[in-house]
Amino acid sequence: MPVSVIVGGQFGSEGKGKVALELARKFEGQPVTVVRVGGTNSGHTGYDRNRKKFALRQLPAGCIDRNVDVVFPAGSYIDFALLLKEIDELAYPRDRIYVSKYARIITDAHKRWERTAGLVSTIGSTGSGVGAAILAAAARGAENLRLTSPDAEHCEPLSEFVCDTTELLRSKLTRKHRVIIEGTQGFGLSLLDGGYWPKATSRSVTASAALAEAGISPLDVDDVTIVLRSFPIRVAGDSGPLLNEITWDDVATTTGKKLDLREYTTVTNKLRRVGKFDASLVRRALAANKPTRVVLNHLDYIGDPTDLGDATSNISIFVSKTEADIGQSIDWFGFSEFDVIEAKKAKNGDQREFAK
């Protein structure tokens, strides 16, 4: 059952891209395929081995080392111009990219519809056309919706990549290749069960939904990772409730950090809203996804990894309280944008882990 699924447990920007890349490296030495579901309305950031930054909207962050196969399954929404641009920027081997013939294409008309529908201002949409592309696909050519839904099979610029990705992935799984599904956004944005509709994204973003979009059976899964962050964020504007919302200055004061901690969205470059950790949201995300691994990122906002061995330190107190509040242990800690630390080694004071 060699499938790993990575999902977010809050409102996105939890660091899923970094974790996907970390998993791809963890399974290095065996054939690895990274599957990118969803569309271009969220960005995933990762750093290559030379610590060069890549902020990707179409390619998965798990492919940044350029040593995995990349699959866009039927449940993906592709801006082909952006995909080709990212392939060139990353100098990615084109013969390692596969696109389902059933994947939907985001058109200029989809982007225009979304930007004139008021969604950018009313729900904080990025206006990238993904929601409109999903709407057009679900409408199935309805006469009263003037949006087409072209597929990748009939998109000439993608012709070299198009194949039957369900058959391809089944072949890989039969040969015990590791498949990593890189999910998008976070549980609080999930269309069906996030609890914040209509201030939600246009898809369900749980682990089970990602499997459906990838065309993979639940029986193939042996590894589900949910990614969290110490201070959850939402995008700027009227994007929906954020329990115990604070300012970035409040975060700096609370954590004693004198640096400018303000974060901006990858796609729209708008200042993110920020709040205190909401255990109730995370517990619902855990119930819906039943992860085998929990990752907690942005812990550098709280303290330093070398303090994890001190039970009285701010970071140890925060981690212990978080684990008690969500009813589950944290498996990996993230103190930087580059990597993660295994909790067991960190709590035992293994300095080699801190120097990764």
DACOR-V135122 format. One record per residue. N is the residue number from 1. RES is the residue in one small letter. PHI is phi in radians with two decimals (* if undefined). NEAR is the number of other C-alpha atoms within 8 Angstrom. Layout:
((N;RES;PHI;NEAR) (N;RES;PHI;NEAR))
//
This chain:
((1;m;*;8) (2;p;-1.58;12) (3;v;-2.11;12) (4;s;-1.92;13) (5;v;-2.14;15) (6;i;-2.06;16) (7;v;-2.35;18) (8;g;-1.70;17) (9;g;-1.85;16) (10;q;-2.28;16) (11;f;-2.06;14) (12;g;1.55;13) (13;s;1.02;10) (14;e;-1.47;14) (15;g;1.83;13) (16;k;-1.12;15) (17;g;-1.08;13) (18;k;-1.05;16) (19;v;-1.20;13) (20;a;-1.06;13) (21;l;-1.17;13) (22;e;-1.09;11) (23;l;-1.16;10) (24;a;-1.04;14) (25;r;-1.26;7) (26;k;-1.07;6) (27;f;-1.67;9) (28;e;-1.05;8) (29;g;1.85;4) (30;q;-2.26;7) (31;p;-1.10;8) (32;v;-2.21;13) (33;t;-2.17;12) (34;v;-1.90;16) (35;v;-1.83;14) (36;r;-1.92;15) (37;v;-1.65;16) (38;g;1.37;11) (39;g;-2.39;12) (40;t;-1.70;12) (41;n;-1.49;12) (42;s;-2.54;10) (43;g;-1.90;11) (44;h;-2.05;15) (45;t;-2.00;12) (46;g;-2.68;15) (47;y;-2.16;13) (48;d;-1.32;10) (49;r;-1.17;6) (50;n;-1.66;5) (51;r;1.08;7) (52;k;-1.50;7) (53;k;-1.48;8) (54;f;-2.27;10) (55;a;-1.86;10) (56;l;-1.88;11) (57;r;-1.92;12) (58;q;-2.02;13) (59;l;-1.19;11) (60;p;-1.33;15) (61;a;-1.14;15) (62;g;-1.13;16) (63;c;-1.79;14) (64;i;-1.05;13) (65;d;-1.34;8) (66;r;1.13;8) (67;n;-2.26;6) (68;v;-2.26;12) (69;d;-1.36;11) (70;v;-2.10;14) (71;v;-2.14;13) (72;f;-1.89;15) (73;p;-1.41;17) (74;a;-1.06;13) (75;g;-1.56;13) (76;s;-2.18;13) (77;y;-2.19;15) (78;i;-2.02;12) (79;d;-1.61;12) (80;f;-1.11;10) (81;a;-1.14;6) (82;l;-1.19;8) (83;l;-1.04;11) (84;l;-1.11;8) (85;k;-1.11;8) (86;e;-1.20;11) (87;i;-1.05;12) (88;d;-1.18;8) (89;e;-1.11;7) (90;l;-1.54;8) (91;a;0.92;6) (92;y;-1.39;9) (93;p;-1.05;8) (94;r;-1.16;7) (95;d;-1.37;6) (96;r;-1.91;9) (97;i;-1.98;10) (98;y;-2.27;13) (99;v;-2.17;15) (100;s;-1.09;16) (101;k;-1.15;13) (102;y;-1.67;9) (103;a;-1.03;15) (104;r;-1.61;15) (105;i;-1.75;14) (106;i;-1.43;14) (107;t;-1.85;9) (108;d;-1.09;7) (109;a;-1.13;7) (110;h;-1.09;13) (111;k;-1.14;14) (112;r;-1.12;9) (113;w;-1.03;10) (114;e;-1.14;15) (115;r;-1.34;10) (116;t;-1.74;7) (117;a;-1.54;7) (118;g;1.47;8) (119;l;-1.26;12) (120;v;-1.09;12) (121;s;-1.51;9) (122;t;-1.56;9) (123;i;-2.26;13) (124;g;1.36;13) (125;s;-1.06;12) (126;t;-1.38;8) (127;g;1.19;11) (128;s;-1.49;9) (129;g;1.64;15) (130;v;-1.15;15) (131;g;-1.03;9) (132;a;-1.17;12) (133;a;-1.13;15) (134;i;-1.17;10) (135;l;-1.04;8) (136;a;-1.11;13) (137;a;-1.14;11) (138;a;-1.22;6) (139;a;-1.24;8) (140;r;0.95;7) (141;g;1.42;10) (142;a;-0.95;7) (143;e;-1.18;5) (144;n;-1.67;4) (145;l;-2.24;8) (146;r;-1.52;6) (147;l;-2.28;9) (148;t;-1.51;7) (149;s;-2.33;12) (150;p;-1.17;8) (151;d;-1.89;11) (152;a;-1.16;15) (153;e;-1.05;11) (154;h;-1.91;8) (155;c;-1.86;10) (156;e;-0.98;6) (157;p;-1.09;6) (158;l;-1.82;11) (159;s;-1.00;10) (160;e;-1.21;5) (161;f;-1.77;10) (162;v;-1.30;12) (163;c;-2.82;9) (164;d;-1.53;9) (165;t;-1.27;14) (166;t;-1.13;11) (167;e;-1.13;7) (168;l;-1.08;9) (169;l;-1.15;10) (170;r;-1.09;9) (171;s;-1.10;8) (172;k;-1.13;10) (173;l;-1.17;13) (174;t;-1.07;7) (175;r;-1.58;6) (176;k;1.17;8) (177;h;-1.27;12) (178;r;-1.37;14) (179;v;-2.01;13) (180;i;-1.99;15) (181;i;-1.69;15) (182;e;-1.64;16) (183;g;-1.31;15) (184;t;-2.17;12) (185;q;1.00;12) (186;g;-2.52;15) (187;f;-0.99;16) (188;g;-1.13;13) (189;l;-1.74;17) (190;s;-1.11;16) (191;l;-1.06;13) (192;l;-1.54;8) (193;d;-2.25;7) (194;g;-1.21;11) (195;g;1.63;8) (196;y;-2.17;10) (197;w;-1.01;9) (198;p;-1.55;6) (199;k;-1.39;10) (200;a;-2.42;12) (201;t;-1.48;10) (202;s;-1.63;9) (203;r;-2.42;8) (204;s;-1.42;10) (205;v;-2.12;15) (206;t;-1.48;11) (207;a;-1.09;12) (208;s;-1.16;8) (209;a;-1.15;9) (210;a;-1.10;13) (211;l;-1.10;13) (212;a;-1.09;10) (213;e;-1.16;13) (214;a;-1.43;14) (215;g;1.31;10) (216;i;-2.11;11) (217;s;-1.30;8) (218;p;-1.03;7) (219;l;-1.23;5) (220;d;-1.49;10) (221;v;-1.56;12) (222;d;-2.22;8) (223;d;-2.71;11) (224;v;-2.17;15) (225;t;-1.96;13) (226;i;-1.92;14) (227;v;-1.92;16) (228;l;-2.16;14) (229;r;-2.34;13) (230;s;-1.12;12) (231;f;-2.16;9) (232;p;-1.14;14) (233;i;-2.20;13) (234;r;-2.29;12) (235;v;-1.26;11) (236;a;-1.15;10) (237;g;1.46;7) (238;d;-1.51;8) (239;s;-1.65;12) (240;g;2.12;8) (241;p;-1.08;5) (242;l;-2.44;9) (243;l;-1.02;7) (244;n;0.95;7) (245;e;-1.14;9) (246;i;-2.32;10) (247;t;-1.81;9) (248;w;-1.16;9) (249;d;-1.15;7) (250;d;-1.09;8) (251;v;-1.06;11) (252;a;-1.08;14) (253;t;-1.18;9) (254;t;-1.07;7) (255;t;-1.65;9) (256;g;1.31;6) (257;k;-1.53;8) (258;k;-1.62;6) (259;l;-1.35;5) (260;d;-1.33;5) (261;l;-1.66;8) (262;r;-0.99;7) (263;e;-2.01;6) (264;y;-2.17;8) (265;t;-1.16;10) (266;t;-1.18;9) (267;v;-1.45;9) (268;t;-1.87;6) (269;n;1.00;7) (270;k;-1.79;8) (271;l;-1.12;10) (272;r;-1.35;12) (273;r;-1.41;11) (274;v;-2.43;13) (275;g;-2.50;13) (276;k;-1.32;11) (277;f;-1.01;8) (278;d;-1.90;9) (279;a;-1.17;9) (280;s;-1.13;7) (281;l;-1.11;10) (282;v;-1.15;11) (283;r;-1.07;10) (284;r;-1.15;8) (285;a;-1.13;12) (286;l;-1.15;11) (287;a;-1.12;7) (288;a;-1.39;7) (289;n;-1.94;11) (290;k;0.73;7) (291;p;-1.28;10) (292;t;-1.62;7) (293;r;-2.53;11) (294;v;-2.06;13) (295;v;-1.99;13) (296;l;-2.07;13) (297;n;-1.73;14) (298;h;1.05;12) (299;l;-1.31;15) (300;d;-1.15;10) (301;y;-1.27;10) (302;i;-1.81;11) (303;g;-3.06;10) (304;d;-1.92;10) (305;p;-1.09;10) (306;t;-1.18;9) (307;d;-1.56;10) (308;l;-1.15;13) (309;g;-1.36;10) (310;d;-1.77;7) (311;a;-1.13;7) (312;t;-1.68;6) (313;s;-1.31;9) (314;n;-1.00;8) (315;i;-1.22;13) (316;s;-1.17;13) (317;i;-1.13;10) (318;f;-1.11;9) (319;v;-1.12;9) (320;s;-1.09;8) (321;k;-1.15;8) (322;t;-1.09;9) (323;e;-1.09;11) (324;a;-1.18;8) (325;d;-1.22;7) (326;i;-1.68;10) (327;g;1.27;7) (328;q;-2.71;6) (329;s;-1.34;6) (330;i;-1.55;12) (331;d;-1.68;10) (332;w;-2.23;12) (333;f;-1.90;13) (334;g;-2.07;14) (335;f;-1.97;12) (336;s;-2.68;10) (337;e;-1.38;9) (338;f;-1.67;8) (339;d;-2.82;11) (340;v;-2.30;11) (341;i;-2.13;11) (342;e;-1.20;10) (343;a;-1.02;10) (344;k;-1.07;7) (345;k;-1.23;10) (346;a;-1.12;16) (347;k;-1.22;9) (348;n;-1.54;7) (349;g;1.31;9) (350;d;-1.29;9) (351;q;-1.12;8) (352;r;-1.11;6) (353;e;-1.21;10) (354;f;-1.22;10) (355;a;-1.68;5) (356;k;-1.02;5))
//
